């Protein structure tokens, strides 16, 4: 039998684990002087946003206990099962590297670098569930072709959290705030990048729509509408979108704290798989 694990950077919720046939490795979040597990119970989203607004210290994310992860995984491999662990991009977290080292001598474990976060990992899970009969060696070229086709195109409502999280310099934050710049953020080669800069929210939304159209959406996969805390912005984006995009939005994802602490409240965007 094969088991699939994801970390909480996937934003797959506890109530969705059975649907996706996965188990969750929660990252840890430090807010103020208290540490929480990002497992959907220890730090519910409403509590997280309340703390985010009230605490002066910016949240920090860290790896789960490696001893705990090893026990979770070897429970299955010791009984002969194979385990695939999908992690948030190795370019923004040390999780992937740590798990590779932890399981380097266990040939029943495959650690996959998603080179992305949030909804992109859901798509990888779907792909793996469709290919349960494939060996690790057979899966590698399939994943190598698929992962570069995963896209996140998102708009943070404020640049404050990106600056605090080290994604923007203070100069970029100040200039962008004065000019009301709304950057389109995405992943490139596993790193968070500014894809475009627009003045004003509606222009930024129009830019996201044009970029999705330009890249093209794989007809075999839905589009995920991601947002933080509030659906208003993402619903406006959907309403602005042409039918070929709007009709493919089937999943809504209120991002987990591990990712939302970097985007801030009211961020939003699309996650999708591009055409081959």
C-alpha positions as semicolon CSV with decimal commas, in nm:
position;residue;x (nm);y (nm);z (nm)
1;X;0,000;0,000;0,000
2;X;0,110;0,359;-0,062
3;X;0,061;0,651;0,178
4;X;0,085;1,021;0,090
5;X;0,187;1,291;0,338
6;X;0,173;1,668;0,288
7;X;0,290;1,951;0,512
8;X;0,050;2,226;0,614
9;X;0,195;2,458;0,348
10;X;-0,035;2,262;0,116
11;X;-0,334;2,432;0,283
12;X;-0,519;2,100;0,273
13;X;-0,755;2,118;0,569
14;X;-0,809;1,848;0,830
15;X;-1,160;1,784;0,701
16;X;-1,022;1,733;0,346
17;X;-0,759;1,470;0,432
18;X;-0,986;1,175;0,360
19;X;-1,101;1,330;0,030
20;X;-0,742;1,363;-0,091
21;X;-0,625;1,038;0,072
22;X;-0,339;1,213;0,256
23;X;-0,199;1,259;0,605
24;X;-0,087;1,596;0,740
25;X;0,249;1,701;0,880
26;X;0,174;2,032;1,055
27;X;0,434;2,308;1,048
28;X;0,482;2,513;1,365
29;X;0,400;2,882;1,397
30;X;0,540;3,117;1,659
31;X;0,322;3,422;1,733
32;X;0,438;3,644;2,014
33;X;0,579;3,412;2,279
34;X;0,359;3,112;2,200
35;X;0,411;2,828;1,954
36;X;0,120;2,664;1,771
37;X;0,079;2,363;1,543
38;X;-0,069;2,446;1,203
39;X;-0,308;2,152;1,214
40;X;-0,644;2,329;1,197
41;X;-0,717;2,273;1,565
42;X;-0,438;2,434;1,767
43;X;-0,466;2,759;1,572
44;X;-0,808;2,801;1,402
45;X;-0,814;3,062;1,127
46;X;-1,027;3,313;1,318
47;X;-0,790;3,296;1,614
48;X;-0,489;3,328;1,384
49;X;-0,615;3,648;1,221
50;X;-0,705;3,793;1,559
51;X;-0,352;3,726;1,682
52;X;-0,202;3,857;1,357
53;X;-0,383;4,188;1,409
54;X;-0,300;4,220;1,778
55;X;0,058;4,095;1,804
56;X;0,345;4,332;1,731
57;X;0,584;4,046;1,655
58;X;0,565;3,902;1,304
59;X;0,477;3,527;1,299
60;X;0,756;3,280;1,231
61;X;0,715;2,933;1,084
62;X;0,935;2,635;1,165
63;X;0,966;2,266;1,094
64;X;0,775;2,004;1,288
65;X;0,965;1,775;1,523
66;X;1,170;1,542;1,303
67;X;1,136;1,266;1,563
68;X;0,758;1,295;1,532
69;X;0,771;1,288;1,152
70;X;1,001;0,987;1,153
71;X;0,758;0,797;1,377
72;X;0,461;0,894;1,158
73;X;0,634;0,764;0,845
74;X;0,817;0,457;0,974
75;X;0,494;0,330;1,127
76;X;0,397;0,255;0,766
77;X;0,730;0,164;0,610
78;X;0,800;-0,088;0,888
79;X;0,487;-0,276;0,781
80;X;0,595;-0,269;0,415
81;X;0,404;0,035;0,287
82;X;0,555;0,299;0,060
83;X;0,533;0,666;0,161
84;X;0,544;0,978;-0,056
85;X;0,595;1,310;0,123
86;X;0,512;1,628;-0,071
87;X;0,663;1,942;0,075
88;X;0,628;2,313;0,022
89;X;0,895;2,451;-0,216
90;X;1,251;2,390;-0,097
91;X;1,333;2,748;-0,204
92;X;1,111;2,897;0,069
93;X;1,138;2,634;0,344
94;X;1,392;2,389;0,483
95;X;1,129;2,117;0,517
96;X;1,219;1,933;0,196
97;X;1,592;1,922;0,269
98;X;1,533;1,803;0,626
99;X;1,303;1,522;0,514
100;X;1,546;1,414;0,241
101;X;1,822;1,379;0,500
102;X;1,590;1,209;0,749
103;X;1,481;0,939;0,503
104;X;1,783;0,914;0,274
105;X;1,844;0,549;0,375
106;X;1,479;0,443;0,353
107;X;1,403;0,323;-0,001
108;X;1,033;0,306;0,080
109;X;1,013;0,685;0,115
110;X;1,002;0,935;-0,171
111;X;1,027;1,307;-0,084
112;X;0,880;1,535;-0,352
113;X;0,973;1,902;-0,382
114;X;0,656;2,073;-0,504
115;X;0,848;2,393;-0,596
116;X;0,525;2,568;-0,502
117;X;0,278;2,592;-0,213
118;X;-0,093;2,585;-0,132
119;X;-0,321;2,465;-0,414
120;X;-0,037;2,346;-0,633
121;X;0,025;2,067;-0,385
122;X;-0,341;1,961;-0,411
123;X;-0,289;1,906;-0,782
124;X;0,021;1,692;-0,717
125;X;-0,181;1,482;-0,474
126;X;-0,450;1,433;-0,739
127;X;-0,185;1,324;-0,990
128;X;-0,031;1,074;-0,746
129;X;-0,371;0,929;-0,657
130;X;-0,431;0,868;-1,028
131;X;-0,095;0,689;-1,055
132;X;-0,098;0,461;-0,752
133;X;0,019;0,171;-0,970
134;X;0,339;0,349;-1,077
135;X;0,673;0,281;-0,909
136;X;0,883;0,564;-0,763
137;X;1,108;0,545;-1,070
138;X;0,809;0,569;-1,304
139;X;0,663;0,862;-1,109
140;X;0,975;1,077;-1,130
141;X;0,946;1,178;-1,501
142;X;0,570;1,227;-1,458
143;X;0,630;1,469;-1,170
144;X;0,920;1,639;-1,352
145;X;0,684;1,721;-1,640
146;X;0,388;1,817;-1,421
147;X;0,534;2,037;-1,148
148;X;0,661;2,316;-1,380
149;X;0,300;2,351;-1,506
150;X;0,171;2,452;-1,162
151;X;0,096;2,822;-1,122
152;X;0,000;3,058;-0,842
153;X;-0,103;3,410;-0,942
154;X;-0,199;3,610;-0,636
155;X;-0,246;3,968;-0,525
156;X;-0,173;4,079;-0,167
157;X;-0,402;4,360;-0,057
158;X;-0,116;4,512;0,144
159;X;0,260;4,487;0,099
160;X;0,320;4,502;0,474
161;X;0,332;4,125;0,534
162;X;0,553;4,056;0,233
163;X;0,798;4,316;0,361
164;X;0,788;4,180;0,717
165;X;0,843;3,829;0,587
166;X;1,148;3,938;0,388
167;X;0,988;3,914;0,043
168;X;1,016;4,288;-0,023
169;X;1,270;4,548;0,086
170;X;1,158;4,843;0,298
171;X;1,218;5,072;0,000
172;X;0,995;4,858;-0,226
173;X;0,730;4,844;0,045
174;X;0,734;5,221;0,102
175;X;0,733;5,308;-0,268
176;X;0,462;5,053;-0,345
177;X;0,245;5,177;-0,060
178;X;0,273;5,540;-0,168
179;X;0,196;5,461;-0,532
180;X;-0,076;5,208;-0,443
181;X;0,113;4,936;-0,628
182;X;-0,058;4,596;-0,629
183;X;0,193;4,334;-0,738
184;X;0,098;4,002;-0,891
185;X;0,292;3,738;-0,699
186;X;0,375;3,390;-0,821
187;X;0,633;3,114;-0,809
188;X;0,924;3,089;-1,050
189;X;1,175;2,806;-1,013
190;X;1,035;2,748;-0,667
191;X;1,085;3,104;-0,546
192;X;0,823;3,369;-0,474
193;X;0,853;3,637;-0,741
194;X;0,680;3,960;-0,837
195;X;0,535;3,881;-1,180
196;X;0,383;4,222;-1,250
197;X;0,314;4,557;-1,082
198;X;-0,008;4,749;-1,127
199;X;-0,152;5,064;-0,976
200;X;-0,483;4,986;-0,814
201;X;-0,669;4,666;-0,732
202;X;-0,886;4,644;-1,044
203;X;-0,589;4,680;-1,277
204;X;-0,412;4,407;-1,082
205;X;-0,716;4,180;-1,116
206;X;-0,733;4,243;-1,490
207;X;-0,362;4,159;-1,514
208;X;-0,408;3,826;-1,335
209;X;-0,690;3,733;-1,571
210;X;-0,480;3,820;-1,878
211;X;-0,186;3,619;-1,747
212;X;-0,402;3,314;-1,682
213;X;-0,543;3,341;-2,036
214;X;-0,193;3,380;-2,181
215;X;-0,059;3,071;-2,004
216;X;-0,371;2,862;-2,064
217;X;-0,544;2,622;-1,825
218;X;-0,525;2,243;-1,855
219;X;-0,884;2,131;-1,925
220;X;-0,839;1,825;-1,701
221;X;-0,796;2,036;-1,386
222;X;-1,013;2,290;-1,207
223;X;-0,896;2,634;-1,095
224;X;-0,856;2,695;-0,722
225;X;-0,964;3,035;-0,589
226;X;-0,731;3,106;-0,298
227;X;-0,783;3,382;-0,045
228;X;-0,693;3,485;0,308
229;X;-0,968;3,548;0,562
230;X;-1,212;3,727;0,332
231;X;-1,366;3,612;0,002
232;X;-1,471;3,956;-0,121
233;X;-1,163;4,022;-0,336
234;X;-1,149;3,675;-0,490
235;X;-1,522;3,686;-0,569
236;X;-1,468;4,015;-0,750
237;X;-1,182;3,855;-0,944
238;X;-1,408;3,566;-1,046
239;X;-1,685;3,802;-1,157
240;X;-1,437;3,992;-1,374
241;X;-1,310;3,671;-1,535
242;X;-1,439;3,543;-1,870
243;X;-1,654;3,230;-1,867
244;X;-1,368;2,998;-1,970
245;X;-1,196;3,088;-1,641
246;X;-1,499;3,153;-1,421
247;X;-1,659;2,817;-1,501
248;X;-1,346;2,627;-1,399
249;X;-1,331;2,775;-1,047
250;X;-1,461;2,483;-0,841
251;X;-1,250;2,498;-0,523
252;X;-1,220;2,778;-0,267
253;X;-0,926;2,773;-0,028
254;X;-0,891;3,000;0,275
255;X;-0,516;2,966;0,318
256;X;-0,368;2,806;0,629
257;X;-0,171;3,024;0,875
258;X;0,167;2,888;0,755
259;X;0,116;3,069;0,424
260;X;-0,134;3,339;0,521
261;X;0,114;3,497;0,763
262;X;0,326;3,596;0,460
263;X;0,038;3,713;0,238
264;X;-0,163;3,896;0,503
265;X;-0,545;3,921;0,521
266;X;-0,751;3,983;0,205
267;X;-0,489;3,846;-0,035
268;X;-0,636;3,642;-0,321
269;X;-0,568;3,477;-0,653
270;X;-0,586;3,173;-0,877
271;X;-0,397;2,843;-0,860
272;X;-0,406;2,627;-1,172
273;X;-0,232;2,378;-1,400
274;X;-0,122;2,510;-1,737
275;X;-0,164;2,329;-2,066
276;X;0,100;2,082;-2,182
